[in-house]
């Protein structure tokens, strides 16, 4: 009996194999933006955003489109810059920054496959802040409406990662484990690797030195918990019960940070970066969770999100309480 799954062989990064311009990942981004836009528009139609503004000004379609356009451009720029300057270890982008937005590699179309969530978060916030400043709109009221909308959209982004066969998790003997064709082959000389293969019923060819063990499908974990679950909590529990503007934004920031921080224990960090902080000697294997005190880049950034969101809630809460006195 096999206690693992094979990554579906019929899935390819291209929607139509042989046409690299049309990729599932790009299509998922379109679905993500469309989902967030529709949910945002629903809040506008229901008068939620106008009530939160408290200014009596009508929110027009041009306002919504302008806000989203600035936010999306900020998100894409921030996500790309962060991915190339923070996560790329070659140093090429630091020496040749014009390559950050150059969609060709070695003369072949590669698109912009390297994108960072945390960079997108910062870039999107900057973009929307600039729009609100330009149009004299209260930023926190608008970001509350946005952050109540975007988690469900991010679900599609993680599905795009799964369809790309990337950002998979660590080796596991769990029945949820999946063999990804692009995963690193692991040495059978390590007893625990050999034991996992036997435990899950994976055949080991005679004389084999390396094996492709199942990995956590962490992209799907993230799609559900960072997307569907977080959106449901914000949309149905907090959205209409916020005590002040900025509350939903802070809840989203803390909630995403917490969920992503935990899932990072299942997701394999970039092998060329490894851990930023380790409990013991440097060079701990990224394909195995040896210690809860080994922290990835993503976890450090998520900790900053959690701390920042919590600090905002405390300061803003004290300020609101003092105003009401």
C-alpha positions as semicolon CSV with decimal commas, in nm:
position;residue;x (nm);y (nm);z (nm)
1;X;0,000;0,000;0,000
2;X;0,136;0,340;-0,103
3;X;0,100;0,606;0,167
4;X;0,176;0,903;-0,057
5;X;0,063;1,074;-0,376
6;X;0,237;1,145;-0,705
7;X;0,230;1,497;-0,844
8;X;-0,014;1,481;-1,140
9;X;0,189;1,415;-1,453
10;X;-0,058;1,603;-1,674
11;X;0,008;1,937;-1,501
12;X;0,255;2,165;-1,676
13;X;0,342;2,530;-1,599
14;X;0,213;2,629;-1,944
15;X;-0,161;2,629;-2,008
16;X;-0,080;2,500;-2,355
17;X;0,247;2,302;-2,349
18;X;0,503;2,465;-2,574
19;X;0,359;2,817;-2,536
20;X;0,552;2,974;-2,244
21;X;0,370;3,308;-2,273
22;X;0,052;3,151;-2,136
23;X;0,114;3,009;-1,791
24;X;-0,119;2,895;-1,517
25;X;0,069;3,114;-1,269
26;X;-0,015;3,431;-1,462
27;X;-0,376;3,323;-1,504
28;X;-0,403;3,261;-1,130
29;X;-0,285;3,618;-1,068
30;X;-0,570;3,743;-1,288
31;X;-0,818;3,531;-1,089
32;X;-0,669;3,668;-0,767
33;X;-0,706;4,031;-0,871
34;X;-1,058;3,972;-1,006
35;X;-1,169;3,803;-0,683
36;X;-1,034;4,083;-0,465
37;X;-1,187;4,345;-0,694
38;X;-1,535;4,189;-0,683
39;X;-1,529;4,158;-0,304
40;X;-1,409;4,517;-0,272
41;X;-1,685;4,637;-0,504
42;X;-1,942;4,452;-0,294
43;X;-1,836;4,650;0,011
44;X;-1,863;4,971;-0,188
45;X;-2,213;4,883;-0,316
46;X;-2,324;4,801;0,039
47;X;-2,207;5,144;0,155
48;X;-1,953;4,996;0,399
49;X;-1,657;5,195;0,271
50;X;-1,848;5,522;0,254
51;X;-1,971;5,470;0,611
52;X;-1,617;5,395;0,730
53;X;-1,488;5,712;0,566
54;X;-1,745;5,919;0,753
55;X;-1,698;6,204;0,506
56;X;-2,023;6,175;0,314
57;X;-1,834;6,156;-0,016
58;X;-1,958;5,909;-0,274
59;X;-1,719;5,634;-0,376
60;X;-1,726;5,619;-0,756
61;X;-1,622;5,347;-1,000
62;X;-1,329;5,567;-1,100
63;X;-1,219;5,577;-0,736
64;X;-1,227;5,199;-0,709
65;X;-1,044;5,143;-1,037
66;X;-0,782;5,405;-0,953
67;X;-0,725;5,264;-0,605
68;X;-0,689;4,911;-0,739
69;X;-0,463;5,017;-1,024
70;X;-0,220;5,192;-0,791
71;X;-0,236;4,903;-0,547
72;X;-0,174;4,636;-0,811
73;X;0,116;4,822;-0,966
74;X;0,267;4,874;-0,621
75;X;0,215;4,507;-0,538
76;X;0,379;4,379;-0,857
77;X;0,673;4,618;-0,830
78;X;0,730;4,543;-0,461
79;X;0,691;4,168;-0,508
80;X;0,943;4,162;-0,791
81;X;1,199;4,388;-0,622
82;X;1,182;4,191;-0,297
83;X;1,212;3,856;-0,474
84;X;1,517;3,959;-0,672
85;X;1,704;4,159;-0,408
86;X;1,616;3,960;-0,094
87;X;1,572;3,601;-0,211
88;X;1,813;3,580;-0,505
89;X;2,160;3,479;-0,386
90;X;2,354;3,528;-0,709
91;X;2,387;3,903;-0,660
92;X;2,310;3,958;-1,031
93;X;2,019;4,191;-0,963
94;X;2,222;4,407;-0,726
95;X;2,490;4,454;-0,993
96;X;2,244;4,477;-1,283
97;X;1,919;4,619;-1,139
98;X;1,771;4,672;-1,486
99;X;1,727;4,293;-1,505
100;X;1,467;4,306;-1,227
101;X;1,198;4,392;-1,480
102;X;1,355;4,222;-1,783
103;X;1,137;3,919;-1,874
104;X;1,407;3,732;-2,069
105;X;1,682;3,506;-1,943
106;X;1,964;3,402;-2,175
107;X;1,755;3,526;-2,466
108;X;1,455;3,309;-2,370
109;X;1,124;3,439;-2,237
110;X;1,110;3,363;-1,864
111;X;0,846;3,610;-1,749
112;X;0,850;3,735;-1,392
113;X;0,834;3,408;-1,203
114;X;1,016;3,535;-0,897
115;X;0,763;3,719;-0,680
116;X;0,766;3,774;-0,302
117;X;0,451;3,802;-0,093
118;X;0,610;4,028;0,167
119;X;0,745;4,258;-0,102
120;X;0,399;4,267;-0,259
121;X;0,248;4,351;0,079
122;X;0,480;4,649;0,121
123;X;0,449;4,760;-0,241
124;X;0,070;4,734;-0,239
125;X;0,051;4,934;0,082
126;X;0,275;5,205;-0,062
127;X;0,076;5,216;-0,387
128;X;-0,260;5,250;-0,212
129;X;-0,119;5,505;0,032
130;X;0,000;5,722;-0,255
131;X;-0,342;5,704;-0,420
132;X;-0,520;5,796;-0,097
133;X;-0,278;6,084;-0,039
134;X;-0,327;6,208;-0,395
135;X;-0,706;6,188;-0,375
136;X;-0,739;6,294;-0,010
137;X;-0,905;5,973;0,102
138;X;-0,862;5,816;0,451
139;X;-0,605;5,541;0,398
140;X;-0,706;5,309;0,683
141;X;-1,072;5,298;0,579
142;X;-0,969;5,194;0,229
143;X;-0,706;4,943;0,337
144;X;-0,962;4,781;0,568
145;X;-1,189;4,720;0,270
146;X;-0,894;4,592;0,070
147;X;-0,758;4,355;0,334
148;X;-1,106;4,210;0,384
149;X;-1,101;4,121;0,014
150;X;-0,752;4,003;-0,075
151;X;-0,704;3,678;0,125
152;X;-0,948;3,486;-0,092
153;X;-0,765;3,617;-0,397
154;X;-0,430;3,495;-0,264
155;X;-0,574;3,143;-0,268
156;X;-0,531;3,145;-0,645
157;X;-0,171;3,262;-0,616
158;X;-0,081;2,957;-0,407
159;X;-0,267;2,730;-0,648
160;X;-0,048;2,887;-0,916
161;X;0,261;2,786;-0,717
162;X;0,126;2,430;-0,700
163;X;0,063;2,423;-1,076
164;X;0,421;2,542;-1,124
165;X;0,541;2,252;-0,906
166;X;0,734;2,497;-0,687
167;X;0,752;2,608;-0,323
168;X;0,677;2,255;-0,203
169;X;0,730;2,146;0,155
170;X;0,969;1,933;0,353
171;X;1,005;1,557;0,329
172;X;0,730;1,370;0,510
173;X;0,583;1,025;0,576
174;X;0,235;1,178;0,604
175;X;-0,038;1,036;0,373
176;X;-0,072;1,394;0,247
177;X;0,284;1,379;0,113
178;X;0,330;1,425;-0,260
179;X;0,627;1,344;-0,483
180;X;0,715;1,660;-0,676
181;X;0,927;1,596;-0,987
182;X;1,146;1,903;-0,927
183;X;1,224;1,824;-0,564
184;X;1,582;1,760;-0,454
185;X;1,683;1,393;-0,452
186;X;1,782;1,286;-0,102
187;X;2,069;1,050;-0,010
188;X;1,967;0,703;0,101
189;X;2,283;0,696;0,312
190;X;2,080;0,885;0,574
191;X;1,900;0,615;0,777
192;X;1,585;0,826;0,834
193;X;1,541;0,877;0,460
194;X;1,563;0,504;0,400
195;X;1,319;0,443;0,689
196;X;1,062;0,688;0,549
197;X;1,078;0,524;0,206
198;X;1,012;0,184;0,359
199;X;0,739;0,314;0,588
200;X;0,536;0,460;0,301
201;X;0,592;0,164;0,071
202;X;0,812;0,348;-0,178
203;X;1,016;0,112;-0,392
204;X;1,392;0,159;-0,369
205;X;1,572;0,043;-0,686
206;X;1,868;-0,182;-0,629
207;X;2,188;0,017;-0,600
208;X;2,007;0,351;-0,579
209;X;2,186;0,621;-0,381
210;X;1,926;0,896;-0,409
211;X;1,549;0,903;-0,379
212;X;1,272;1,157;-0,431
213;X;1,070;1,146;-0,109
214;X;0,717;1,285;-0,077
215;X;0,692;1,645;0,038
216;X;0,421;1,838;0,214
217;X;0,205;2,012;-0,052
218;X;0,259;2,333;0,142
219;X;0,125;2,546;-0,145
220;X;-0,217;2,389;-0,086
221;X;-0,187;2,435;0,291
222;X;-0,121;2,803;0,227
223;X;-0,403;2,828;-0,029
224;X;-0,649;2,704;0,232
225;X;-0,527;2,863;0,556
226;X;-0,377;3,191;0,427
227;X;-0,655;3,224;0,173
228;X;-0,992;3,066;0,238
229;X;-0,974;3,029;0,618
230;X;-0,823;3,373;0,688
231;X;-1,067;3,539;0,449
232;X;-1,366;3,367;0,611
233;X;-1,263;3,479;0,960
234;X;-1,208;3,840;0,851
235;X;-1,511;3,861;0,623
236;X;-1,770;3,696;0,847
237;X;-1,638;3,768;1,197
238;X;-1,452;4,101;1,199
239;X;-1,555;4,295;0,888
240;X;-1,869;4,458;1,031
241;X;-1,750;4,467;1,390
242;X;-1,441;4,683;1,363
243;X;-1,409;4,942;1,643
244;X;-1,197;5,181;1,437
245;X;-1,043;5,223;1,093
246;X;-0,727;5,020;1,054
247;X;-0,858;4,737;1,273
248;X;-0,920;4,497;0,980
249;X;-0,584;4,585;0,828
250;X;-0,412;4,498;1,155
251;X;-0,611;4,176;1,199
252;X;-0,515;4,068;0,848
253;X;-0,149;4,154;0,906
254;X;-0,137;3,959;1,232
255;X;-0,349;3,672;1,101
256;X;-0,145;3,622;0,786
257;X;0,177;3,647;0,981
258;X;0,066;3,383;1,232
259;X;-0,065;3,138;0,973
260;X;0,233;3,175;0,742
261;X;0,477;3,148;1,034
262;X;0,333;2,808;1,128
263;X;0,310;2,678;0,771
264;X;0,675;2,771;0,716
265;X;0,760;2,473;0,940
266;X;0,610;2,250;0,670
267;X;0,738;2,447;0,369
268;X;1,098;2,398;0,261
269;X;1,303;2,720;0,266
270;X;1,503;2,811;-0,042
271;X;1,798;2,574;-0,040
272;X;2,044;2,842;-0,152
273;X;1,941;3,065;0,139
274;X;1,865;2,809;0,407
275;X;1,777;2,935;0,753
276;X;1,845;3,288;0,868
277;X;1,855;3,176;1,232
278;X;1,943;2,825;1,349
279;X;1,924;2,658;1,689
280;X;2,255;2,476;1,645
281;X;2,528;2,461;1,384
282;X;2,479;2,644;1,056
283;X;2,392;2,445;0,747
284;X;2,092;2,256;0,888
285;X;1,916;2,067;0,606
286;X;1,619;2,260;0,469
287;X;1,431;1,947;0,362
288;X;1,389;1,838;0,725
289;X;1,241;2,018;1,024
290;X;1,507;1,944;1,284
291;X;1,415;2,222;1,526
292;X;1,137;2,472;1,584
293;X;1,414;2,724;1,651
294;X;1,539;2,711;1,292
295;X;1,379;3,017;1,133
296;X;1,347;3,091;0,762
297;X;1,343;3,430;0,591
298;X;0,966;3,406;0,561
299;X;0,927;3,346;0,934
300;X;1,137;3,647;1,025
301;X;0,930;3,867;0,794
302;X;0,609;3,718;0,935
303;X;0,728;3,792;1,289
304;X;0,775;4,155;1,185
305;X;0,419;4,154;1,047
306;X;0,280;4,010;1,372
307;X;0,473;4,258;1,586
308;X;0,383;4,553;1,365
309;X;0,012;4,465;1,353
310;X;-0,003;4,407;1,728
311;X;0,175;4,735;1,804
312;X;-0,067;4,921;1,576
313;X;-0,369;4,766;1,751
314;X;-0,237;4,859;2,095
315;X;-0,144;5,217;2,005
316;X;-0,458;5,278;1,801
317;X;-0,677;5,117;2,067
318;X;-0,533;5,339;2,342
319;X;-0,575;5,645;2,123
320;X;-0,939;5,565;2,045
321;X;-1,014;5,500;2,412
322;X;-0,863;5,834;2,511
323;X;-1,064;6,016;2,241
324;X;-1,393;5,871;2,373
325;X;-1,325;5,982;2,728
